[in-house]
């Protein structure tokens, strides 16, 4: 007699948990849509993507390159941005000079010898040249190694594009162009960052192709 009772309780619990799971997932999707709607509703933020593309294209057309840095998920976004340019985005076209700081040899060496806050700055010091563009990502705006990379880039007469979140943190207004995107959590912010980067890649392609 107890087995059917326990089975019935388990079934009801399973259905309840399943409904809660679905509701939580729907809430996540609604939060993502709300963050994107807020961003799209900011005309200046959208127009800034075209402005950033022009800045990047000017560098590329004069022999410059694009550099990208970030930590964790932002590191993956930086790498994705660079490979879409050096490799391929939606259509075949000449390769575009873009590189992200993701080499584990450099990162572990620089972290061991200079501390983790210097890993990106040391990389910028090694390969950045005047006229290059640094794309720096930080959802908090307070990542010490990203702050140091921006300082190193500016010291080498590079231009800086910032993708930030929350209140912009220490990095707010330290670059030439920036976005502080809406979102209460890092994942929501990173989702908008990736959309910006995808739009930026396409816009850079069109600017470079225009001659």
C-alpha positions in Angstrom: 0.0 0.0 0.0 2.9 2.4 0.8 4.6 2.0 -2.6 1.7 3.5 -4.7 1.4 6.3 -2.2 5.1 7.1 -2.4 5.0 6.8 -6.1 2.1 9.3 -6.3 3.9 11.7 -4.1 7.1 11.5 -6.1 5.1 12.0 -9.3 3.4 15.2 -7.9 6.7 16.5 -6.7 8.4 15.8 -10.0 5.6 17.7 -11.9 5.9 20.7 -9.4 9.7 20.8 -9.8 9.3 20.6 -13.5 6.9 23.6 -13.6 9.2 25.6 -11.4 12.1 24.8 -13.6 10.2 26.0 -16.7 9.1 29.2 -15.0 12.7 29.9 -13.9 13.9 29.4 -17.5 11.2 31.6 -18.8 12.2 34.3 -16.3 15.8 34.0 -17.6 14.7 34.5 -21.2 12.5 37.4 -20.2 15.4 39.1 -18.4 17.6 38.7 -21.4 14.9 40.2 -23.7 14.4 43.1 -21.3 18.1 43.8 -21.2 18.3 43.7 -25.0 15.2 45.9 -25.4 16.8 48.5 -23.1 20.0 48.5 -25.1 18.2 48.8 -28.5 16.1 51.6 -27.1 19.3 53.7 -26.6 19.9 55.2 -30.0 23.3 56.6 -29.0 24.5 53.1 -27.9 23.5 51.5 -31.2 25.0 54.3 -33.3 28.2 53.9 -31.3 28.7 50.5 -32.9 29.0 52.2 -36.3 31.4 54.7 -34.8 33.6 52.0 -33.3 33.6 50.2 -36.7 34.9 53.3 -38.4 37.6 53.7 -35.7 38.7 50.1 -36.2 38.6 50.4 -40.0 40.8 53.5 -39.9 43.4 51.6 -37.9 43.3 48.5 -40.2 43.5 50.6 -43.4 46.7 52.2 -42.1 48.4 48.9 -41.2 47.1 48.7 -37.6 45.5 45.8 -35.8 42.8 45.1 -33.3 43.6 43.6 -29.9 41.1 42.2 -27.4 41.3 41.3 -23.7 38.9 40.1 -21.0 38.7 37.6 -18.1 36.6 34.4 -18.0 33.6 34.6 -20.2 34.9 38.0 -21.4 38.1 36.3 -22.4 36.0 33.8 -24.5 34.2 36.8 -26.0 37.4 38.5 -26.8 38.7 35.4 -28.5 35.5 35.0 -30.5 35.6 38.6 -31.7 39.2 38.2 -32.9 38.7 34.9 -34.7 35.6 36.2 -36.5 37.9 38.8 -38.0 41.1 36.9 -38.6 39.1 33.9 -39.8 35.6 34.2 -41.2 32.3 35.7 -40.1 29.4 35.3 -42.6 31.1 35.6 -46.0 34.5 35.1 -47.5 36.8 38.2 -47.6 40.4 39.0 -46.9 41.6 38.2 -43.4 41.5 41.1 -40.9 44.3 41.6 -38.3 42.8 40.8 -34.9 44.2 39.0 -31.9 43.0 38.2 -28.4 45.2 37.6 -25.4 44.5 33.9 -24.8 47.9 32.2 -25.1 48.3 30.1 -21.9 52.1 30.3 -22.2 52.1 34.0 -22.0 49.4 34.3 -19.4 50.9 31.8 -17.0 54.4 33.2 -17.5 53.4 36.8 -17.0 51.2 35.9 -14.0 54.0 34.0 -12.4 56.7 36.7 -13.0 54.7 39.9 -12.7 51.3 39.0 -11.0 47.9 38.4 -12.6 47.2 42.1 -12.8 50.0 42.5 -15.4 49.1 39.6 -17.8 47.3 41.8 -20.3 49.5 44.9 -19.9 52.6 42.9 -20.6 51.0 41.5 -23.8 50.0 45.0 -24.9 53.5 46.2 -24.2 54.9 43.4 -26.4 52.7 43.7 -29.5 50.8 47.0 -29.5 51.9 49.8 -31.8 50.7 53.4 -32.2 47.4 53.4 -34.0 46.3 49.9 -33.0 42.9 49.5 -31.2 42.4 47.7 -27.9 38.9 46.2 -27.3 38.7 45.6 -23.6 35.8 43.7 -21.9 34.9 43.9 -18.2 31.4 43.3 -16.8 32.3 45.1 -13.6 34.7 47.7 -15.0 37.0 46.9 -12.1 39.2 44.1 -13.4 42.7 45.1 -12.4 44.4 43.4 -15.3 42.0 45.0 -17.8 42.6 48.4 -16.2 46.4 47.9 -16.6 46.0 46.9 -20.2 44.0 50.0 -21.0 46.7 52.1 -19.4 49.4 50.3 -21.4 47.5 50.8 -24.6 47.0 54.5 -24.0 50.7 54.9 -23.2 51.5 53.4 -26.6 49.1 55.8 -28.5 46.5 53.1 -29.1 42.8 53.8 -29.2 40.6 52.0 -26.7 37.1 50.6 -27.0 35.4 49.5 -23.7 32.6 47.0 -23.2 31.5 47.4 -19.6 28.5 46.8 -17.3 26.9 47.8 -14.0 28.2 51.4 -13.3 31.3 51.2 -15.5 33.6 50.9 -12.5 37.2 52.1 -12.6 37.3 51.8 -16.4 34.4 54.3 -17.0 35.5 57.0 -19.4 39.0 55.8 -19.7 38.7 54.8 -23.3 37.8 56.5 -26.6 34.5 54.8 -26.9 32.5 52.7 -24.5 29.2 51.0 -23.7 27.9 50.4 -20.2 25.3 47.8 -21.0 22.1 47.1 -18.9 21.9 43.9 -16.8 22.0 43.1 -13.2 24.3 40.0 -13.6 27.5 39.3 -15.5 25.8 36.7 -17.8 23.2 39.2 -18.9 25.9 41.8 -19.5 28.0 39.3 -21.5 25.1 38.4 -23.7 24.7 42.0 -24.8 28.5 42.3 -25.1 28.5 39.4 -27.6 25.7 41.0 -29.6 27.7 44.3 -29.8 30.8 42.4 -30.9 28.9 40.5 -33.6 27.4 43.7 -34.9 30.8 45.3 -34.7 32.5 42.5 -36.7 29.9 42.9 -39.5 30.3 46.7 -39.5 34.1 46.5 -39.6 33.8 44.2 -42.6 31.6 46.7 -44.4 33.9 49.6 -43.5 37.0 47.9 -44.7 35.4 46.7 -47.9 34.3 50.3 -48.7 37.9 51.3 -49.3 
